[in-house]
Amino acid sequence: MNKISPLMPSDLEVLMHDLGLRARAAGQALSQLSAATRSAGLMAMANQLTVEADQILAMNAKDMQAARQKGISPAFLDRLELTPARIYAMADGIRAIAKMADPVGRELKRWTVPSGLDIARVSTPLGVIGMIYESRPNVTADAGALCIRSGNAVILRGGSESRHSAAAIANVLRQALETSGLPVDAIQSVPTTDRAAVGYMLSGLNGSLDVVIPRGGRSLVERVQAEARIPVIGHLEGLVHIYTDGSLDLALSTEIILNSKLRRPGICGALETLLVDRACAASQLPALVEALSAAGCSLRGDDASRALCPDIEAATEQDWRTEYLAPILSIRLVDGLDGALGHIAQYGSGHTECILTANETSAERFFAEVDAGILLHNTSTQFADGGEFGMGAEIGISTGRIHTRGPVGAEQLTLYKYIVRGQGQVRPD
């Protein structure tokens, strides 16, 4: 099912609907299995990844070579590249998911009403999830593992640039499901790079697909949100800000800002705009700029920041709206916390925002008033990650307001149903 091949439109329609039917049947079978059985399958998936690491790396090398020949950006290459360490990290993430408390079948709340009915709200899988993503082959493993943990089937559609890597990982996961006695079609990858396959997924595959999750650039996510006829758990972009008021130790602030921007500039939790309180700018901004420049970061600033540090390039209006995913940082001076809150309200994407301050009152106000899925105080924005939150892994950071927000882990891939127990009650006229 995972061989990449061109297809006629009629063949593609048949293939996609068949994927949906297989996924629906597998999901129903999976949801009936015990938590221990699914955990055993997850452990087998993790082990199989390490056993087949060389084969996965060989397929990734093909993708990397093709991407370099296309002149793909360094940030994109970083997201695409697999290394032995990254494969072992994927396996460790799956093992962590396997050891998590099972999110399915939990009694979330239970109560009795005056009629004597006993009512419980119980967690249940979403059903069949469609995952549409671009360059990150590790999403294949993360999505597959989180869906197995939460009792969902998943149909994976990776980008053409990662097709060899993603297909190799999916095949390994399916091998582990088969040897563990779990329904192998609980994890399927779309075996074609034809863009029309995405359209079929967005249509819902004749009712087989329950929800779609896009993970990639703005154009992909906007297309999914505009065209999907099924619910979307959206991850738009990480237009991440840090506001510093100068009250935190400068050396510590500098370390946090450097890590937030430059540890891995190509991830969605990377810092993109630094907001500096105008009151402390003269004493702190030059040192921050010097450290960032020495680390290889290009800087773009407003007139006020350039007056203090003339080597900064002039920022445009578009810079405040840009997720660079590269070693480029915008800098703006603001009038205290009010100014920072105003800027974030205007330009923030609802992903991750951070405040650096020794003033607990300011931090609590920041938490109360900023609208984002993840809010941080005195720590690197690169911790905006489900794995770092103890979820084992994630399949995106939801920036929407319906169903879930922030890191999407196994628990976020469940809904609930109501179980009502009676003793013969009938409702009076």
C-alpha positions as CSV (number, residue, x, y, z in Angstrom):
1,M,0.0,0.0,0.0
2,N,3.0,2.4,0.3
3,K,4.6,2.2,-3.1
4,I,4.7,5.6,-4.7
5,S,3.1,5.5,-8.2
6,P,1.2,7.7,-10.6
7,L,-2.5,7.0,-10.9
8,M,-5.4,7.8,-13.2
9,P,-8.2,9.9,-11.6
10,S,-10.6,7.0,-11.4
11,D,-8.0,4.8,-9.9
12,L,-7.1,7.4,-7.4
13,E,-10.7,7.8,-6.3
14,V,-11.0,4.0,-5.8
15,L,-7.7,3.9,-3.9
16,M,-8.5,6.8,-1.6
17,H,-12.0,5.4,-0.7
18,D,-10.5,2.0,-0.1
19,L,-8.0,3.5,2.3
20,G,-10.9,5.1,4.1
21,L,-12.9,1.8,4.4
22,R,-9.8,-0.1,5.6
23,A,-9.1,2.6,8.2
24,R,-12.6,2.6,9.4
25,A,-12.6,-1.1,9.9
26,A,-9.2,-1.0,11.6
27,G,-10.2,1.8,13.9
28,Q,-13.2,0.0,15.1
29,A,-11.1,-3.1,15.8
30,L,-8.4,-1.1,17.5
31,S,-10.9,0.7,19.8
32,Q,-12.0,-2.7,21.2
33,L,-8.4,-3.7,22.2
34,S,-7.2,-3.4,25.7
35,A,-4.8,-0.6,26.7
36,A,-2.1,-3.3,27.4
37,T,-2.5,-4.7,24.0
38,R,-2.1,-1.3,22.3
39,S,0.9,-0.6,24.6
40,A,2.6,-3.8,23.5
41,G,2.1,-2.8,19.9
42,L,3.6,0.6,20.6
43,M,6.7,-0.9,22.1
44,A,7.0,-3.1,19.1
45,M,6.8,0.0,16.8
46,A,9.6,1.7,18.8
47,N,11.8,-1.4,18.7
48,Q,11.2,-1.9,15.0
49,L,12.3,1.7,14.2
50,T,15.7,1.1,15.8
51,V,16.1,-2.2,14.0
52,E,15.3,-0.6,10.6
53,A,17.2,2.6,11.3
54,D,19.7,2.1,8.5
55,Q,17.0,1.5,5.9
56,I,15.1,4.6,7.1
57,L,18.3,6.7,6.9
58,A,19.0,5.4,3.4
59,M,15.5,6.5,2.2
60,N,16.0,9.9,4.0
61,A,19.3,10.3,2.1
62,K,17.4,10.1,-1.1
63,D,15.0,12.8,0.0
64,M,17.8,15.0,1.3
65,Q,19.7,14.7,-2.0
66,A,16.6,15.7,-4.0
67,A,15.9,18.6,-1.7
68,R,19.4,20.0,-2.0
69,Q,19.2,19.7,-5.8
70,K,16.1,21.8,-5.7
71,G,17.9,24.5,-3.6
72,I,15.6,24.0,-0.6
73,S,16.3,26.4,2.3
74,P,18.5,25.3,5.3
75,A,15.5,25.5,7.6
76,F,13.5,23.1,5.4
77,L,16.5,20.7,5.2
78,D,16.8,20.7,9.0
79,R,13.1,19.7,9.3
80,L,13.6,17.0,6.6
81,E,16.8,15.5,7.8
82,L,16.9,12.3,9.9
83,T,20.0,11.2,11.9
84,P,20.5,8.1,14.0
85,A,19.9,10.4,17.1
86,R,16.6,11.6,15.7
87,I,15.4,8.1,14.9
88,Y,16.3,6.9,18.4
89,A,14.5,10.0,19.7
90,M,11.4,9.0,17.7
91,A,11.6,5.5,19.2
92,D,12.0,6.9,22.7
93,G,9.0,9.1,22.2
94,I,6.9,6.1,21.2
95,R,8.1,4.2,24.3
96,A,7.0,7.2,26.4
97,I,3.6,7.1,24.7
98,A,3.3,3.4,25.4
99,K,3.9,4.0,29.1
100,M,1.3,6.8,29.4
101,A,-2.0,6.3,31.1
102,D,-4.5,5.2,28.4
103,P,-6.8,8.1,27.4
104,V,-9.6,5.9,26.2
105,G,-12.4,4.7,28.4
106,R,-11.7,7.2,31.2
107,E,-14.7,8.3,33.3
108,L,-14.4,12.0,33.1
109,K,-17.3,12.8,35.3
110,R,-20.2,11.0,36.9
111,W,-23.4,12.2,38.5
112,T,-27.0,11.4,39.4
113,V,-30.0,13.5,38.4
114,P,-33.3,13.9,40.2
115,S,-34.9,11.2,38.0
116,G,-32.5,8.7,39.5
117,L,-30.5,8.3,36.2
118,D,-26.8,7.6,36.7
119,I,-24.9,9.5,34.0
120,A,-21.2,9.3,33.2
121,R,-19.1,11.1,30.6
122,V,-16.5,8.7,29.2
123,S,-13.6,9.4,26.8
124,T,-13.7,7.7,23.4
125,P,-11.5,7.8,20.2
126,L,-12.2,10.4,17.6
127,G,-12.3,7.6,14.9
128,V,-10.3,7.9,11.7
129,I,-7.9,10.8,11.5
130,G,-6.3,12.2,8.3
131,M,-2.9,13.7,8.8
132,I,-1.6,16.0,6.0
133,Y,1.9,17.2,6.5
134,E,5.0,18.4,4.6
135,S,8.6,18.1,5.3
136,R,8.9,16.5,8.7
137,P,9.2,12.7,8.4
138,N,9.1,12.2,12.1
139,V,5.5,13.3,12.0
140,T,4.8,9.8,10.5
141,A,6.0,8.1,13.7
142,D,4.5,10.6,16.1
143,A,1.1,10.6,14.5
144,G,1.0,6.8,14.1
145,A,2.0,6.3,17.8
146,L,-0.4,8.8,19.2
147,C,-3.3,7.5,17.2
148,I,-2.6,3.9,18.3
149,R,-2.4,5.1,21.9
150,S,-5.8,6.9,21.6
151,G,-7.5,4.1,19.7
152,N,-7.7,5.9,16.4
153,A,-6.9,4.8,12.9
154,V,-4.8,7.3,10.8
155,I,-4.3,8.0,7.1
156,L,-1.0,9.8,6.5
157,R,-0.3,12.0,3.6
158,G,3.2,13.4,3.7
159,G,4.8,15.9,1.4
160,S,6.6,14.9,-1.8
161,E,9.9,16.1,-0.5
162,S,9.8,13.5,2.4
163,R,8.0,10.7,0.4
164,H,10.8,8.1,0.7
165,S,11.5,8.8,4.4
166,A,7.8,8.9,5.4
167,A,7.0,5.7,3.4
168,A,9.9,3.9,5.0
169,I,8.8,4.9,8.5
170,A,5.1,4.0,7.8
171,N,6.1,0.5,6.5
172,V,8.1,-0.1,9.7
173,L,5.2,0.9,11.9
174,R,2.9,-1.4,9.9
175,Q,5.3,-4.3,10.2
176,A,5.2,-3.9,14.0
177,L,1.4,-3.7,14.1
178,E,1.2,-7.0,12.1
179,T,3.7,-8.8,14.3
180,S,1.9,-7.6,17.4
181,G,-1.5,-8.7,16.2
182,L,-2.9,-5.2,15.9
183,P,-4.9,-4.2,12.8
184,V,-2.3,-3.2,10.3
185,D,-4.5,-0.8,8.5
186,A,-4.7,1.4,11.7
187,I,-1.7,3.1,10.1
188,Q,-1.8,3.8,6.3
189,S,0.1,6.2,4.1
190,V,-1.3,7.6,0.8
191,P,0.8,5.8,-1.8
192,T,0.9,8.7,-4.3
193,T,2.2,12.2,-4.4
194,D,-0.8,13.3,-6.6
195,R,-2.1,16.5,-5.0
196,A,-5.6,15.4,-5.8
197,A,-5.3,12.8,-3.0
198,V,-5.5,15.7,-0.6
199,G,-8.8,16.8,-2.1
200,Y,-10.3,13.4,-1.5
201,M,-9.2,13.5,2.1
202,L,-10.7,16.9,2.6
203,S,-14.0,15.6,1.3
204,G,-14.1,13.0,4.1
205,L,-13.7,9.9,1.9
206,N,-17.4,9.2,1.8
207,G,-17.8,9.4,5.5
208,S,-14.8,7.3,6.4
209,L,-12.6,10.2,7.7
210,D,-13.7,12.0,10.9
211,V,-11.2,14.8,11.3
212,V,-8.2,16.2,9.4
213,I,-5.0,17.7,10.9
214,P,-2.7,19.8,8.7
215,R,0.9,20.4,9.6
216,G,3.0,22.5,7.4
217,G,3.3,26.0,5.8
218,R,0.6,28.6,5.7
219,S,-0.5,27.7,2.2
220,L,-1.2,24.1,3.1
221,V,-3.1,24.9,6.3
222,E,-5.1,27.6,4.7
223,R,-6.1,25.3,1.9
224,V,-7.2,22.6,4.4
225,Q,-9.2,25.1,6.5
226,A,-10.9,26.5,3.4
227,E,-11.7,23.3,1.6
228,A,-12.3,20.7,4.3
229,R,-15.8,19.3,4.6
230,I,-14.9,17.6,7.9
231,P,-13.6,19.1,11.2
232,V,-10.0,20.5,11.2
233,I,-7.6,20.7,14.1
234,G,-5.5,23.5,12.7
235,H,-1.8,24.4,13.3
236,L,-1.4,27.6,11.3
237,E,2.0,29.1,12.2
238,G,4.3,29.9,15.1
239,L,4.6,33.7,15.1
240,V,6.3,33.6,18.5
241,H,7.2,36.7,20.6
242,I,9.3,37.2,23.7
243,Y,8.7,40.4,25.7
244,T,11.5,41.4,28.1
245,D,11.0,44.2,30.7
246,G,14.6,44.3,31.8
247,S,14.0,43.1,35.4
248,L,15.4,39.6,34.8
249,D,19.1,39.2,35.0
250,L,20.6,40.2,31.6
251,A,22.8,37.2,31.2
252,L,19.9,34.8,31.8
253,S,17.6,36.8,29.5
254,T,20.3,36.6,26.8
255,E,20.7,32.9,27.2
256,I,17.0,32.3,26.9
257,I,16.6,34.6,23.8
258,L,19.5,32.9,22.0
259,N,18.2,29.5,22.7
260,S,14.6,30.5,21.7
261,K,15.8,31.8,18.3
262,L,18.8,29.8,17.4
263,R,18.7,26.3,18.9
264,R,16.6,25.1,15.9
265,P,15.3,28.2,14.0
266,G,13.2,26.0,11.7
267,I,10.7,24.7,14.3
268,C,7.4,26.3,15.0
269,G,8.3,27.3,18.6
270,A,11.3,29.3,17.5
271,L,11.3,33.0,18.5
272,E,10.5,35.4,15.6
273,T,10.0,38.8,17.3
274,L,11.7,40.2,20.3
275,L,9.8,43.0,22.2
276,V,11.9,45.1,24.5
277,D,10.6,47.6,27.1
278,R,11.6,51.0,26.0
279,A,12.6,51.9,29.6
280,C,15.4,49.3,29.7
281,A,16.4,49.3,26.0
282,A,19.4,51.6,26.4
283,S,21.0,49.4,29.0
284,Q,20.1,46.0,27.6
285,L,19.4,46.1,23.9
286,P,23.1,46.7,22.7
287,A,24.3,43.6,24.7
288,L,21.4,41.5,23.3
289,V,22.1,42.6,19.7
290,E,25.8,41.9,20.1
291,A,25.1,38.4,21.4
292,L,22.6,37.6,18.6
293,S,24.8,39.0,15.9
294,A,27.9,37.1,17.2
295,A,25.8,33.9,17.0
296,G,25.0,34.5,13.4
297,C,21.5,35.9,13.7
298,S,20.3,38.6,11.2
299,L,18.4,41.4,12.9
300,R,15.6,43.7,11.7
301,G,14.3,46.5,13.9
302,D,12.1,49.5,14.2
303,D,13.4,53.0,14.2
304,A,13.8,53.2,18.0
305,S,15.9,50.0,18.2
306,R,18.0,51.1,15.2
307,A,18.7,54.5,16.9
308,L,20.4,52.5,19.7
309,C,21.9,49.8,17.4
310,P,22.5,51.3,14.0
311,D,23.8,48.1,12.4
312,I,20.3,46.5,12.7
313,E,18.5,46.4,9.3
314,A,15.3,48.4,9.0
315,A,12.2,46.3,9.6
316,T,9.1,46.6,7.4
317,E,5.4,46.0,8.4
318,Q,5.7,42.6,6.8
319,D,8.5,41.6,9.3
320,W,6.0,41.8,12.2
321,R,3.8,39.3,10.4
322,T,6.6,36.8,9.2
323,E,7.4,33.4,10.6
324,Y,11.0,33.3,9.4
325,L,11.9,29.7,10.4
326,A,15.5,30.9,9.9
327,P,18.2,32.8,11.8
328,I,16.4,36.1,11.4
329,L,14.9,38.1,14.2
330,S,12.7,41.2,14.3
331,I,13.1,43.6,17.3
332,R,10.7,46.3,18.4
333,L,10.7,48.7,21.4
334,V,7.4,48.9,23.2
335,D,6.0,51.0,26.0
336,G,5.9,48.5,28.8
337,L,3.7,45.5,29.2
338,D,0.7,47.4,27.7
339,G,2.7,47.9,24.5
340,A,3.8,44.3,24.4
341,L,0.2,43.1,24.9
342,G,-1.0,45.4,22.1
343,H,1.7,44.2,19.6
344,I,1.0,40.5,20.4
345,A,-2.8,41.0,20.1
346,Q,-2.3,42.5,16.6
347,Y,0.3,40.2,15.2
348,G,0.3,37.0,17.3
349,S,-0.8,33.7,15.7
350,G,-2.1,32.1,18.9
351,H,0.8,29.6,19.1
352,T,3.3,30.5,21.8
353,E,4.2,33.7,23.6
354,C,6.7,34.4,26.4
355,I,7.5,37.0,29.0
356,L,10.9,37.5,30.6
357,T,10.5,39.3,34.0
358,A,11.3,39.1,37.6
359,N,7.9,40.7,38.4
360,E,5.4,38.0,39.2
361,T,2.5,40.4,38.9
362,S,3.5,41.2,35.3
363,A,3.8,37.5,34.5
364,E,0.3,36.8,35.9
365,R,-1.2,39.6,33.9
366,F,0.6,38.3,30.8
367,F,-0.9,34.9,31.4
368,A,-4.3,36.3,31.9
369,E,-4.5,38.6,28.9
370,V,-2.5,37.0,26.1
371,D,-4.5,34.8,23.8
372,A,-2.3,31.8,22.8
373,G,-2.2,28.0,23.2
374,I,1.1,28.1,25.1
375,L,2.3,30.9,27.5
376,L,5.8,30.8,29.0
377,H,7.5,32.7,31.8
378,N,11.3,32.9,32.0
379,T,12.1,30.0,29.8
380,S,12.9,29.2,26.2
381,T,10.1,29.2,23.6
382,Q,11.7,26.0,22.2
383,F,10.0,24.1,25.0
384,A,6.7,24.6,23.1
385,D,6.6,20.9,22.3
386,G,4.3,18.1,23.3
387,G,7.3,15.8,24.1
388,E,8.7,18.4,26.5
389,F,5.2,18.6,28.1
390,G,5.4,14.9,29.0
391,M,3.1,13.8,26.1
392,G,5.7,11.6,24.5
393,A,5.1,13.4,21.2
394,E,2.6,15.6,19.4
395,I,1.2,15.9,16.0
396,G,1.0,19.7,16.0
397,I,0.2,22.7,18.1
398,S,-3.4,23.6,17.7
399,T,-3.9,27.4,17.3
400,G,-7.7,27.1,17.0
401,R,-10.4,27.4,19.7
402,I,-12.5,24.4,19.1
403,H,-12.0,20.9,20.6
404,T,-8.3,21.4,21.6
405,R,-5.6,24.0,21.8
406,G,-1.8,23.8,22.2
407,P,0.1,20.5,21.8
408,V,-2.0,17.8,20.3
409,G,-1.1,14.5,22.1
410,A,-3.0,11.3,22.7
411,E,-5.5,12.8,25.1
412,Q,-6.4,15.5,22.7
413,L,-7.3,12.9,20.1
414,T,-10.3,11.7,22.1
415,L,-13.9,12.9,22.4
416,Y,-16.4,11.6,24.9
417,K,-19.8,10.0,25.1
418,Y,-22.4,9.8,27.8
419,I,-23.3,6.5,29.5
420,V,-26.8,6.7,31.1
421,R,-27.8,3.9,33.5
422,G,-31.4,3.6,34.7
423,Q,-33.7,1.3,36.7
424,G,-36.8,1.4,34.5
425,Q,-37.5,5.2,34.5
426,V,-39.8,6.7,31.9
427,R,-40.1,10.4,31.2
428,P,-43.5,11.8,32.4
429,D,-45.7,13.8,30.0
